[in-house]
Amino acid sequence: MVPAQAAIKSIAPGLLFAAVGAIAFSGKAIIVKLAYRHGVDAVTLIMYRMLFALPIFAVMAWWASRGKPFLTRKDWIGVVGLGFTGYYLASFLDFAGLAYISASLERLILYLNPTLVMLLGLVLYQRRVQAAQIVGMAISYCGVALVFGHEISVLGAEAAWGALLVFLSAVSYAVYLVYSGELVKRLGALRLVGLATTVACLCCLLQFLILRPLSAAIVAPEVIWLSVLNATVCTAVPVLLVMMAIERLGPSLVAQTGMIGPMSTILMGVLILGEPFTAWVAAGSVLVIAGIYVFTRAR
């Protein structure tokens, strides 16, 4: 086998894991929008998603913790804080926002996450910012503004509220990424993800018990099956796939492969949800993806 063929064969599994993981992650918005058609609210819907995901993440945390030292009090504070911001709060705000905006706009807003991480790094740690990063960020934000402007003209003030919720979701997850570095080094990525997502699942269950009567758990059967699909195919499976891809390719290439995510969301939104694919959506998507590409290449 020639060297070029050997190299392609070695990275092909990683690229496949990254691409499938990105598409699976993107399917979450589609499933949430489908579930909303059955009269369920965000508090109940995210409760069911986390209820079905809890056993998976608990097993993940147990598996990654085998033979490892027990967590210190400081470690537990970090895990609870990261689980709250990175998975509970970010997920709930995202679910709530999807009740008001299209899946396409939601995915484009969330795709701005690398730029938010950069801004937080600048504010909190005075990290250097390159000129190319600023250019890429400007291009991507113009793309979101283009799609948002069109959507608010159609849906009105509700679109502004939904976009704000999703943007705050992206900020919450960016906070998780910024502060997770130390714990990842100490605990390992798989253990931290398993523990933090377990915390988030418990938060969602507790939120439901506080805010809703138990009778609110009676929902259409379609909501149950969609929640199972969301918890497995669109939550647990892509987490594992992306982690395996990072092991083979590194985070930079995986991040670039993830650019397939917004396009897959838009395509599924058109085919499954019947969302319109307008020139505004097309132009905005191109700008966002191009901007993030420039941004990640500069970084």
N, C-alpha and C positions, 0 to 999 in steps of 0.2 A: 504493500500500500504506500503510495507516495505521501510525502509530508502534508501536502495541502488536504488530501482526502482524509488523512488521520486527524488533522486539526478540526475539520468540519464534523467528522464523526464524534469527536470528543465534546464539542460544544453543542451539538444538535439536541441532546436530551435537555440541557439547560435552557436553551431557547424555547423548546417545546413547553417545559414546565412554566417558564416565565409568561409565555403567550397565553396558555390555557388559564393560568392563574389570573392574569389581567382581565381576560374575558369573563371568568367566573365572578371576580369581584364586581365587574361592571353589571352583571345580571341582578345584583341586589336591588338596584333602583327599580328595575322592571318588575320584580316580584312585589316590592312594596307598593308600587302604583296599582298592580293588579289586585292586591289585597284590599286597598282602599275602596275599590269598587263594590266590596261586600259590606260596607258600612262600619268597618272597624276603625278605632282611633289609634294614634301613635303610641300611647301608653300601653294599650293592650297588645298591639302588634309587636312591639319590641319585647314585651314580656314573653310572648310565645317564641320569638326567635331565640332569645337568650335561654329560655327554659330548655329547648331542644339542643342548644349548643353547649350548655353547662356540662353534661357528662363527657363530651368530647374534650373540652378544654381542661376539665379536672383530671382526666386520664393523661393528657399531654403534660400537665404540671407534675403529676406523680411520676411519670416515666422519666422526665428530664431531671427530677430531683433524686433519683436513685443513686445511693452512694455519695451524695453531695453533703456538705456541711449544712446544718440547720440555719435558717435565716435569722439574722440578728434583729433587734427591735428597729434599728435604722433601716434595714432591708425591708421589713414589713411596712414601715411608713412609706417608703418609696414605692413599693408594689401597689399599696392601696391608692396612693396619690396618682400614680400613672394609670392604674386601672380605671379610676374615676374619670380622669380627663381624657385619656387616649381612647378608651373603648366605650365606657358608659355615656359620658356627656357628648362625645363626638357622635356616637351612634344615635342617641336620642334626638339631638338637634337635626341630624341629617334626615331621620324618619319624619320629624315634624315638618321640616321644610319641604319634603317631597309631596306633602298634601296640597301645596300651593303652586309649585313650579313643575316644569317638564323634567323628565329623566335626563334629557340632553343637557339642559342648563345646569342641573345638579352635578353631573359628571364633569362638566367644564370648570365649574367653580372648585370642586374638590381637586381637580388636576393642578390648581395653582399652589398646592401644598408646598412644593420645594421653595417657592418664592417666599412663603410665610416663614419657613424654617430659616431662610437667609435673613429676613428682617428681624426675627427674634434673636438670632445670633449677633446681629449688628447692635441691637438695643441692649441685650443682656451681657454680651461678652466683647463688644467692640471688635468683632471679627471684620476683616477686610472684605470689601465688596468690589468686584471687578466691573469695569465699564460694560463689558459684554453681558454680564449678568443683569445689569440695569436695563440694557436694551432688550434682552429677552423677556424680562419681566414686563416691560412696557408693552411689548407686542402682545403678550398673552393676556394682559389685563384689557387691552383694547378689544381683543376677541370676545372676552366675556361681556364687556360693556355693550358690544354690538348685539349679541344674542339677548342679553338682558333688556336692552332698549326695545327690541322688537317684542319680547314677551310681555313687558309691562304695558305696551300699547294695546295688547290683546286682552290680557287678564286683569289689568289694572293694579291697584294697590296691593292686592294679595300676592302678586308676583314679587313685589319689593320685600314684603315680609318673609316669604319663602326663601328668597335669595339671601336675605340677611341671616336666617337660621342656618342655612347650609354653609355660608361663609364662616359663621361662628363655629360650626362643626369642624371646618378645615383648620381654623385657628386652634381649637382645642386639641386636635390631633397633632398639629405642629408643635404645641407645647410638650406633648408626650414625646415626640421625636427628639426635641432639644434636650430634655431632661433625662432621657432613658439611657444615654451613652454610658454613664458610670455603672449603672445597674447591669446593663448588657455585658460589660466586661467582667463583672463580678459573678453574675448568676448564669450567664449564657442566654442567647436569644430565645431558644425554645422554652427554657424554664420561665423566663420573664414573661413571655407571651402567654404561656399557659396559666401562670398565676394571676397576671393582670386581667386577662379576659375572664377568669373565674370570678374575680372581684366584681367586674362589670356585670356579669350575669346575675350575681346576687343583688347588686344595686338595682337592676331593672325589675327583678322579682319583688324587692322591697318597695320600690316606687309604685308598682301596681297595687300591692296590698294597702298602701297608705292612701292612694288617690282614687281607687276604684273599689266598688263592692265586688264580692266574689261572683255575683251574678253576671258581671261584665265579662267574665271568662267564657261565657256561652256565646260562641261565635259560629259563623257559617263553616261547614266542613272544609270548604275551599281555603279558608284562612289558615286552618290547621296544616293542610298539606303544603300550602305555599310557605308557611313558616318552617316546616321541616326542610323543605328545599333550600330556603334561605340560610338556615343554620348549618346545613351540611355543604351543599354544592357552592354556595356563595359566601360562606364564612370560614368554616374549618378547612375545607379542601384547598382553597386558594392560599390560605396562610401557610400550609405545609408546602404547597407547590412553589411559592415564591421563596421560601426559606431554602428549599433544595436547589432552586435556580441560583440563588445568591452564592451558595456553596460552590457551584460549578463555574459561574460566570463572573461573580463579583457584583457589588451593588450598582455600579455605574451602568454596565450593560443591561442589567435587569431593569433599571429605571428607564432606559431608552426603549427597551422592548415593551414596557408598560404603556407606551404611547398608543398601542393598539386599543387600550381600554376605552377612551372617549369615543372612538369611532365605532366600537362594538356596541356601546350603549346607545348611540344615535341610531345605528342600524336596527337594533332590537326594539327601540322605541317606535320606529317607523313600522316595522313588520308586525310586532306583537301588540303594541298599545295604540297604533294608528296615529301617532304624533306626526304632525306635518314636517316635512323636510324642505325648508325654504332656503332661498339664497342667503338670508341672514344667518341661519344656522350653519350652512356650509361655509360661508366666509368667516364666521366667528370661530368655528372649529379649526379651520386651517390656521388662523392667527394664533389661537391658543397652543396648538401642537407645535407650530413653528417656533413660537416664543419659548416654550419650555425646552425645546430641542436646543435652541441657542443658549439658553440658561444653563442646562446641564452640561453642554460641551464646554462652556466657559469655566464651570466649576471644576 
